[in-house]
């Protein structure tokens, strides 16, 4: 009986190892550099959408991202952050992420304010392109800000992505129906993103497969042994 218990425990352990095979390490994106300048103006009554496109790698779960604003603000600049698919000229598909209302009250030009957004683990498609952007709220007092660019203006810091903007006013629907004013180019803005890989991408090692198979056959053997024992057991009244 003790041998059977040990074999069963080994089988369960093997199955557990297989099911919990580790995923790949996380990927971090960070295009921030010493401040050299910024795109402007973002906000009411000027350009309502500023953002950064990016291409997803093998780590395809977006856990968080950051965009930055800088400069003086006459009044608070209110906005929300969004994630959409990107078709090369405009946002596309269903809304993938939307933040709560944020407010920028100003900062020194060389010390931009970071706005960090947690997505809760947003599954994206490897090789596809997306856009992370801020959209200004036009319901309050007029005010604008700037978004710092990465490196020197016109330089590429993040292959597969770039700075984009659209003068959409308060027409949010135009973001997915019309070509943005700047939809391409190698310019990048300050942008951070943290990616991880879902469990579906985990591939067990050969040794793990061997352990699992051992456990599988051990459990099968125990079941057959149990059935044989039941056949020879006799009960007298």
N, C-alpha and C positions, 0 to 999 in steps of 0.2 A: 504493500500500500504506500509506503514511504517513497519507493522508487517512482511509482505512478505520480505522486504529488510533485516530486522534483521535476519529472519530465513535463508535466503540465505547466509548471511555473516557468520552465525554460521556453516552452512554446509561446506563452503569453508575453514573455520578455522579448522574444524575437519579433513578434507582431508589433509590439510597441516601438521597437527600434526602427522598424520599416516605416511605420506611419508617422514617426516624428523625425524623419531624415531632414537635416538642416537645409534651409534655403540659402541662396547666395547672399553675400554681404551687401549692405546698403550703398547707394550711390548718392553723392552730394554734388550739387551744382552751385557755384558761387562766382559771379562775375564782378563782384565789388572790387574796386581798386581805389587808389588815392584820387580824390575828387579833382576833376579837370574841367567840368562844365555840365550843363543840363539842358534838356529839352523843355520848352515852355511856349505858351502858357497852357496848363491843364486846369480845367474847372469852368465854372459858370462866370461869364457868358461865352467862353471860348471853346477850346477842344474838350469834348466830354469823355473821350475814351483814349487812354494811354495804356500800352501793354507790351509784352514780350512773347514772341512765339518760341516754341521749343519742340524738339523731336525726342520721343520716348525711346530709351534703350532697353536692354534685357531686364533691368529692374523696372517693372512697369506699374508699380503701385505708388502713386503720389501721396506722401504723408503730410507734407507741408510745403508752403512756398512763401516768399517775401518779395514785395516791391517797395520802393523808397520814394519819398517826396522831400523836397527841400525848398528853401527860400522863405521870404517873408510872406505872410498872408494877412490881407487887410481885414478879412473876416474868416471864420473857420471854413475850410474846404471840406464839404461832406461828400462821401462816396461809398461805393460798395466794390468788392473784388469778385471777379468771376473767372471760371474756367469753361472754355468751349473747345470744340474741335476747330481746326483751321484748314481751309481748303486752298490756301495760297493767295487769296485775295480778301477773304472775310471770315468771320466766325460762322460755324456751321453746326447743324445737328441740335440735339437737346442740350439744355443747360446742365452742366456737370457739377458745378459748385457755385454757390453764392454766399457771400459773407453777410454779416450784420452791418448796419450803417457805421462807418468809421468817420473820424474827424481829424483833419490836420490843421494845427494852429500856428505853424511856422517853425523854422529852425535856421541856424546859421547855414549859409550856402555850403560850406565845406564839411558840415556835419549832418547829413541827411537823416531823416527819421525813417526807421524801418517799421513796416507793417507786416507782421507775421500772421499767416492764416493756416490753421490746422484743418485738413480735409477729412480726417477720420479714416483715411485709407481709401483713396480713390483709384480704382482699377482702370488703367488705360491700356491702349493697344501698342505693343512694341512696333517701332518703325513709323508710327503715325505722328502727325504734327498737331499741336494744340496751341491755344493762346491763353495766357494769364493776363488779365487787364483790370484796370480801375475804371469805373464809370461814375462820373460826377453827378451829384444830386442837385437839381436845379430849383428846388423848392424853397431854399433859403436865400440869404443875402449873397450877392455876387462876390466871388473871390477866386483867385487862381494860385497855383503852385507850379513847381518845376519837378522834372524827373531826371535824376543824374544819369548821364551816359557813362559807359564803361570804356576805359582807355581813352584814346584820342578819337575825336569825332570821325566816323567813317571806318573805324577799325573793327575787325571781327574778333570777339572774345569767346563766342559760343557757337560753333558750327551747328547748322540745323535749326537756327533760330535768328530772331532779329527784333528790333524795336518797331512797333506799329502804332498808328493812331488814326482816329476818325472824328471828323467834325460832325457829329450826329445830333448836336443840340440835346434835347431831352427825348429824342425818338429812339428808344432802346431797340425797337424792332428793326431799325435800319441796319443794325450791326450784323444781322444774319441775312439781309436781303440785298445789300449794296456793297460795292467794292470800297474798301477803306482808302482814305486819302494817302496814307503810307502803308503799303502792304508787303513790301519787300526791301531788300538791302541788307548790308552786313553790319549795320549799326546795332549795338546792344545797349540796354540800360542795366542798372544795378538790379540783379535778380538772384535769388537763392531758391533752391528746391531740394527736397529730400525724398529719395525714392527707395523702395524696398521691393522684394519679389514675393509674390504670393506662394502658398504651399504647393499649388499645382505645378510649380516649376521645379520642385525638389526631385532629384534623381538619386535613388539609393545606390550605395557602393556595392560591388560584387559580393563582398563578404557579408553584407547585410542580407542580400538575397539568399545566400547559402544558409544563414542562420534562420531566416524565415522558413525556408523549405524544410529544414530540419525540424522546426517546431510543428509545421503542418503535418509531416509524416508521423511525428511522435504522437500528436493528438489522434490521428487516424488509427495508429496502432493501439492506443489505449481504448478507443471506442470498440474496435474489433475484439480486443481481449475481454472487455466488459460484457459484450454480447455472448462470447463463448462461456464465460462463467455463469451467466444467467441460464444457459441451456442445461448445465449439469447440476444445477441446484435443485434439490428435492425437499419438499416440505411434507412432513407427516402430521396427520390430524390427531 
